[in-house]
Amino acid sequence: MSSSRRRTAAPPARGTLERTEATLVDRYAHLVRLAYLTLPPELGRHRKVLVAQALVQRALPSLPRVPAGALLPRQRTDATPAEAEEDWLRARVLRSALAYDRRPRGWPARVPPPRALRPRLPVVWGLRLSPHAGGAEEIALSRALAAAPPAARAVLALRCVDDMPDERARELLLAVGEEDPDTALATADALRAHAGADAAALLRSAEFDACSVRTRPTDLLRRRRRVRLAGLVAAVTACGTVLAVSSTPTGPPDDSRARPVRAAQVTPAQLVHTASGSWADTARVDFTAWPARGGRTDDDALLGRALDTWAAPPPGTSVTRARTTDLLPPTRGAQLLYAGDVDGRAVVLLHDSDRVVRYSEPLGSPDRPALEVARTDEAGVTTAAALVVARHDGAVRYLAAPWIADAQTRDLLRPDTPGRPLHTTKDGITDLVDGPAATGACTGLPVLQLRSSVRIVEKHAFLVTDLGGLTPAHLTHTPSPHTGAPARQPREATGPAALTAWARTACALRGLRDHGVRAVNLWDFAEQDLPERGGRAVWSCTRVSTWAGSGDIQVHLRPPARSATAPARLVARDRSTAACSRFGQHIVARAAWTTAAGRRYLLAAGSRDIRELTVTGDARATEDGNTLAVRVPKDAAVSVRGRTEDGANLRAVGGPREP
């Protein structure tokens, strides 16, 4: 490679070596993630974790051994010393990762490179290491990465994890000896398009974090004869993360030699039991205020099995983890919420800081035990109001919070039908409640209408519905603004106007199952008179907020209809956005509309602070206010933007480009 394609620079001098070492420690996790993503997938997750750690730890050489012509990417003129040192370290790590499986010239194709050319790995006795498993999207991206060249994987990591511009990524590839950086950049483009808008979030997830790992034993029984398990220590260091150390039994369940080691050393006696009346005398009304209920709260054997399974699920255990929820073992602050027999299974519900765990095992049958973990951070009166304690063929049985004074069921598709009382036992267990049908015709949408005790809040009723998680999703409604009225916050969806609005959009909830949904708010942000006396339509934005903090939106148009449950028309959607929340209070949307006479219009609407709407493209129009309707030709390509009172411009959210 000619000198014009890469430049050389001196290695760190003795005076800057300490700064370079500090940079390595500070950026260690980023460098390890880069190495882990670049290394060959054939190594397997365990060996990739070790090799990535080794490459980064060897990136900083001792001074006498620093090569005189260490290659560096061209230094940016605006780079700070710390950025230059990070570029130097990144180049060394990337060069080693790209060359890890590269054979010397003339080396046989089917013979692996000699071990002498590979880094010496950290010593890990009898343990298998792997990053925490991700969800379906992370797994799909992992498979796509495995089929891509190493340089393309490296470029994707540099773009999405380190926010590196393409030009700098190209210079870095040239500096480390990559012959065709342009192909790597193009392949990375295809990978990013395959992953969608969440590519950066997916690559930053635990699936690709080689510094936050789980450990498993390799040959437990044989090692127990050689060394005590209590002396084992995971040899992964300097990540600044907690290792989830657990082991899996290989013998029969009643064999004490094969029993899992409780990683957090939490015993049933150490579980927190909240006093029964604490919820009525605390300013923190959430899961921490739940007392321990059920007929088996003193069954140490059952609680011990639940804790052991949480710490290290045995083979055959059905494990379900909500998205972005870690599977770290319980801590000493774990709290017992429920332990008892429900519908032929022993059930234990536990709470640990920001997670809820449900463990269940069959009573007198060969069915396997099950473990489900879900996030519950910052839960409150409504989002900590109930937990799923059992499921049967689409029906759900809940454990209600101690502050729930009354429970009813109702159907969102029948807004005029009052709720029906739902029987609840003294321990808070409800009768079975039908859940929304996942497929087929949407003929009903069951929800729970709960009312809090007057001991904590007066006349507070709210709606929740099962969307597949341990916690039901809280449903709210923000009514349409009125001229001169102050902006309104989301309200409980129990009034006539809210129930009528939800009846037109309720069936869209069926597509949100198993997405870790925390709350769904339906915001009627504008009303508009349709052209040619078509009646009055309502624009709404449905925001789906997850426990992970991200949120998706759907924009619907509700034109006049003969039926109170006629489905609203979906006109736009967007993912991972702050729109339609208190951090994104402005929105502009658009939709095509055809009148009864067959004439085509473009409709546009904005939220209350939109003062002007502008249409450009094959049709042009400007209208003061927050609604607009303009005639457009067939197959017209147009753009819509809105302007707020303070002069900010917003483009219309998502949706089709042609009206």
Helices and strands as residue ranges (DSSP letters): E 7-8, H 14-26, H 28-38, G 41-43, H 44-57, G 63-65, E 71-72, H 81-98, G 115-117, E 127-131, H 136-146, H 150-160, H 166-175, H 181-195, G 196-198, H 199-203, G 206-208, E 213-217, H 220-224, G 229-231, E 244-245, G 256-258, G 268-270, G 278-281, G 287-289, H 300-311, E 318-321, E 335-342, E 345-352, E 355-362, E 370-375, E 386-392, E 395-400, E 404-411, E 420-421, E 433-434, E 446-452, E 461-465, E 473-478, E 491-492, H 496-505, G 506-512, E 517-529, E 536-546, E 551-558, E 569-574, E 588-594, E 600-606, E 610-617, E 621-624, E 627-631, E 638-644, E 649-651
